[in-house]
Amino acid sequence: MKKSLKKSLLAGVLATMMAGSAMAEEIGVTMAKFDDNFLTVLRNGMVKMADEMPGVDLQVVDAQNDVAKQLDQINNFIASGVDAIIVNPVDTSATEAMTAAAANAGVPLVYVNREPINVDRLPDNQAFVASNEIESGTLETFEICKLLRAQGKGGGAKAYLLMGELSNQAAVQRTKDAEDIIGTDMCSFIKVIGKQTANWSRDEAQNLMTNWLSTGEEFDAVIANNDEMAIGAIQAMKAAGLDMKEIIVGGVDATQDALAAMAAGDLDVTVFQNAAGQGAGSLNAALQLARGKDVDQKVYIPFELVTPANMSNYMSKN
């Protein structure tokens, strides 16, 4: 099993699409939850690719954010004889049982989007497809830092930090990215005055931001681990009558709702995470493993900074 960092996603996808298959290949997919804008795009990327490939049957189920339910779904896929399994894990710290179940049954497994625990020690017939989270929060926070400096806030600025689900590696890494950037000499003028999880949720972020606003403390920026929470914070600020031109707001994912908020002048920065590309990449990896072929155990699809200057390039994505 090769373990180099990257592999040409496009070449792999094309090779898979051209490969013939004498009989249907069954791929089981368990998603952390269907009720999530980004994960819906990721799921649709898999479904679209499968629809264009005769002989590939995709079975997609919703774990409803329940770890036990997701493990049951994986065991059910194994019992039904699928050729491979794709997992978007509910809790990235609880994936060892899933890894073991598939490995013991000899069924290839691919984790997508959310990094499983012990990712560097996955069995040879397992892989991980995502984007490198070290890039996401770093790109977002550094751009916020530059925008605050451009506003003349380099002498001191206050920010709120909205975190995703703390059981999720992406939330942990994006938060660390933000704190690492704020710890640099260039951006050390930023002080985080509030840091709390809103669980990736727009509604929870709106409620949390409303509570922060009730303290009356002035602030200059909101750094959110994803776009949904950034949008929730924006809704709370607008409801309170704040001038969004005065507050720098950032998120991650570059969802269509986020781009609409950016076009309206409310969101200042986001980071494009290619959900559809991750979905297609994970299906490609699963099919290759099911066919006994080598794939990289880590396939990273780059993050891309999105600002008002280039957002038009992303309107048809995600």
C-alpha positions in Angstrom: 0.0 0.0 0.0 1.5 3.3 -1.0 1.3 6.0 1.6 2.4 9.1 -0.3 0.5 12.3 0.7 -1.3 13.0 -2.6 -2.6 11.2 -5.7 -4.1 12.7 -8.8 -7.8 12.7 -7.9 -8.8 13.5 -11.5 -6.8 10.7 -13.0 -8.2 8.3 -10.5 -11.8 9.3 -11.0 -11.4 9.1 -14.8 -9.8 5.6 -14.5 -12.6 4.4 -12.3 -15.3 5.8 -14.6 -13.8 4.0 -17.6 -13.2 0.7 -15.8 -15.6 -2.0 -16.8 -17.5 -4.1 -14.3 -19.1 -7.4 -15.1 -21.5 -7.2 -12.2 -22.8 -4.5 -9.9 -20.5 -3.2 -7.2 -22.3 -2.4 -4.0 -21.0 0.6 -2.0 -22.5 1.4 1.4 -22.3 5.0 2.6 -23.1 6.2 6.1 -23.3 10.0 6.5 -23.0 11.7 9.9 -26.3 13.5 9.1 -28.3 14.5 6.1 -29.5 17.8 7.6 -26.3 19.7 6.9 -25.7 22.0 3.9 -22.1 21.1 3.3 -22.5 17.3 3.8 -25.5 17.4 1.4 -23.2 18.7 -1.3 -20.7 16.1 -0.5 -23.3 13.3 -0.6 -24.7 14.6 -3.9 -21.1 14.5 -5.4 -21.0 10.8 -4.6 -24.5 10.1 -5.9 -23.8 12.1 -9.2 -20.7 10.2 -9.9 -22.3 6.8 -9.1 -25.3 7.7 -11.4 -22.8 8.2 -14.3 -21.2 4.8 -13.7 -23.2 1.8 -14.9 -22.8 -1.2 -12.5 -22.2 0.9 -9.4 -25.0 0.7 -6.7 -24.7 3.3 -3.9 -26.6 2.7 -0.7 -26.6 5.9 1.4 -27.9 6.1 4.9 -28.3 8.8 7.6 -26.6 8.2 11.0 -28.6 11.1 12.4 -25.5 12.2 14.4 -25.6 9.0 16.5 -22.4 7.1 16.9 -24.0 3.8 17.9 -26.5 4.1 15.0 -23.5 4.6 12.6 -21.6 1.6 13.9 -24.8 -0.5 13.4 -25.1 0.8 9.8 -21.5 -0.3 9.1 -22.1 -3.7 10.6 -25.3 -4.0 8.5 -23.4 -3.1 5.3 -20.8 -5.8 6.2 -23.5 -8.4 6.8 -25.2 -7.5 3.5 -22.0 -8.2 1.6 -21.2 -4.7 0.2 -17.9 -4.4 -1.8 -16.8 -1.3 0.2 -18.0 1.2 2.8 -17.7 5.0 2.9 -18.0 6.7 6.3 -18.5 10.4 7.1 -18.0 9.8 10.9 -20.3 11.3 13.5 -17.5 11.5 16.1 -14.0 11.4 14.8 -12.7 10.2 18.2 -14.9 7.1 18.1 -13.9 5.5 14.8 -11.6 2.7 16.0 -14.6 0.3 16.3 -15.6 1.1 12.8 -12.1 0.6 11.5 -11.8 -2.7 13.3 -15.2 -4.0 12.1 -14.4 -3.4 8.5 -10.9 -4.7 8.8 -12.0 -7.9 10.6 -14.5 -8.5 7.8 -12.0 -7.7 5.0 -14.2 -5.0 3.6 -12.5 -1.9 2.3 -13.4 1.3 4.1 -12.9 5.0 3.2 -13.4 7.8 5.6 -14.5 11.1 4.0 -14.3 14.7 5.1 -13.8 14.1 8.9 -10.4 12.7 9.9 -10.7 9.4 11.9 -8.6 8.8 15.0 -5.3 7.1 14.3 -5.5 8.0 10.7 -1.8 7.2 10.2 -2.4 3.7 11.3 -5.3 2.7 9.1 -5.2 -0.9 7.7 -4.0 -1.3 4.2 -7.5 -1.6 2.7 -8.7 1.7 4.2 -8.2 5.4 3.3 -9.1 8.9 4.1 -10.3 11.6 1.6 -10.7 15.2 2.7 -9.0 18.6 2.7 -6.1 19.4 5.0 -7.6 21.2 7.9 -4.4 23.0 8.7 -5.1 25.1 5.7 -8.7 26.0 6.5 -8.6 28.0 9.7 -5.2 29.4 8.7 -6.4 30.9 5.5 -9.5 32.3 7.2 -7.9 33.9 10.2 -4.9 35.3 8.3 -7.2 37.1 5.9 -9.3 38.4 8.8 -6.0 39.7 10.4 -5.2 41.5 7.2 -8.6 43.0 6.9 -8.5 44.3 10.5 -5.1 45.9 9.8 -6.6 47.5 6.7 -9.3 49.0 8.9 -6.7 50.5 11.1 -7.3 48.1 13.9 -3.6 46.9 14.1 -3.2 48.5 17.4 -5.8 46.3 19.0 -8.9 44.3 18.0 -11.3 42.0 19.8 -12.8 38.9 18.3 -15.3 36.1 19.0 -14.4 32.6 18.0 -17.3 30.1 17.1 -16.2 26.5 17.3 -17.8 23.4 15.6 -18.6 20.2 17.4 -15.8 19.5 19.8 -15.9 15.8 19.0 -14.9 16.7 15.5 -11.3 16.9 14.4 -12.0 19.7 11.9 -13.4 21.9 14.7 -10.4 21.2 16.9 -7.9 21.9 14.1 -9.6 25.0 12.7 -9.7 26.5 16.2 -6.0 25.7 16.7 -5.3 27.2 13.3 -7.0 30.5 14.4 -5.2 30.6 17.7 -1.9 29.8 16.0 -2.3 32.7 13.6 -3.4 35.1 16.4 -0.2 34.0 18.2 2.0 35.3 15.4 3.7 38.7 15.6 1.7 40.0 12.7 -1.7 39.1 14.2 -1.0 39.2 17.9 -3.0 42.5 18.2 -6.2 40.3 18.0 -7.6 39.3 21.4 -10.3 36.6 21.6 -12.8 37.7 24.1 -15.2 34.8 23.7 -14.8 31.2 22.5 -17.6 28.7 22.5 -19.0 25.8 20.5 -22.2 26.3 18.4 -21.9 22.7 17.0 -21.7 23.8 13.3 -25.3 25.1 13.7 -26.7 28.4 12.3 -29.4 28.5 14.9 -27.0 27.8 17.8 -24.6 30.4 16.6 -27.4 33.0 16.3 -28.4 32.3 19.9 -24.8 32.4 21.2 -24.1 35.6 19.3 -27.2 37.1 20.8 -26.0 36.2 24.3 -22.6 37.8 23.6 -24.2 40.9 22.3 -26.3 41.3 25.4 -23.0 41.9 27.4 -22.6 45.2 25.5 -18.9 44.5 24.9 -17.5 46.0 21.7 -15.7 43.7 19.2 -14.3 43.9 15.7 -14.4 40.4 14.3 -16.1 37.0 14.3 -14.0 33.9 13.4 -16.3 30.9 12.8 -15.2 27.3 12.1 -17.8 27.1 9.3 -20.1 29.2 7.2 -23.4 28.1 8.9 -22.2 29.5 12.3 -20.9 32.7 10.6 -24.3 33.2 9.0 -26.0 32.6 12.4 -23.8 35.2 14.0 -24.5 37.7 11.1 -28.3 37.2 11.6 -27.9 38.0 15.3 -25.8 41.1 14.6 -28.1 42.4 12.0 -31.1 41.9 14.3 -29.3 44.0 16.9 -28.7 46.8 14.4 -25.0 46.4 14.0 -23.3 47.9 10.9 -21.8 44.9 9.2 -19.3 47.1 7.4 -17.7 47.6 10.8 -17.4 43.9 11.8 -15.1 41.4 9.9 -16.8 38.0 9.7 -15.2 34.8 8.4 -16.3 31.2 7.9 -15.2 28.0 6.1 -16.8 26.0 3.3 -17.9 28.7 0.7 -21.5 27.3 0.6 -24.0 29.0 -1.7 -25.7 30.7 1.4 -22.3 32.0 2.4 -21.6 33.4 -1.0 -25.0 35.1 -0.9 -24.0 36.7 2.4 -20.7 37.8 0.9 -22.5 39.3 -2.1 -24.7 41.2 0.4 -21.7 42.6 2.1 -22.2 40.7 5.4 -19.5 38.0 5.1 -16.0 39.1 4.5 -14.1 35.8 4.0 -14.7 32.1 3.6 -12.6 29.1 2.5 -13.8 26.9 -0.3 -13.8 23.2 0.6 -14.6 21.1 -2.4 -17.5 19.0 -1.0 -18.4 17.5 -4.3 -14.8 16.7 -5.0 -14.4 15.0 -1.7 -17.5 12.9 -2.4 -16.3 11.8 -5.8 -12.8 11.2 -4.5 -14.1 9.0 -1.7 -16.2 6.9 -4.1 -13.2 6.6 -6.5 -11.0 5.4 -3.6 -13.7 2.9 -2.4 -14.1 1.4 -5.9 -10.4 1.1 -6.4 -9.9 -0.7 -3.1 -12.8 -3.0 -3.8 -11.1 -3.9 -7.1 -7.9 -4.7 -5.2 -5.9 -1.7 -6.5 -3.6 0.5 -4.5 -4.7 4.0 -3.5 -3.0 6.6 -1.3 -4.2 6.3 2.3 -4.6 10.1 2.4 -6.0 12.1 -0.5 -6.1 15.8 0.2 -8.1 18.2 -1.9 -6.8 21.8 -1.4 -8.7 24.5 0.4 -9.0 27.9 -1.5 -9.4 31.4 0.0 -12.6 33.1 -1.1 -13.2 36.9 -0.8 -15.4 39.4 -2.5 -12.7 39.8 -5.2 -12.9 36.2 -6.4 -16.3 34.9 -5.1 -17.8 34.9 -8.6 -15.5 31.9 -9.4 -17.3 29.9 -6.8 -20.9 30.7 -7.4 -21.5 27.4 -9.3 -19.6 25.2 -6.8 -20.8 23.6 -3.6 
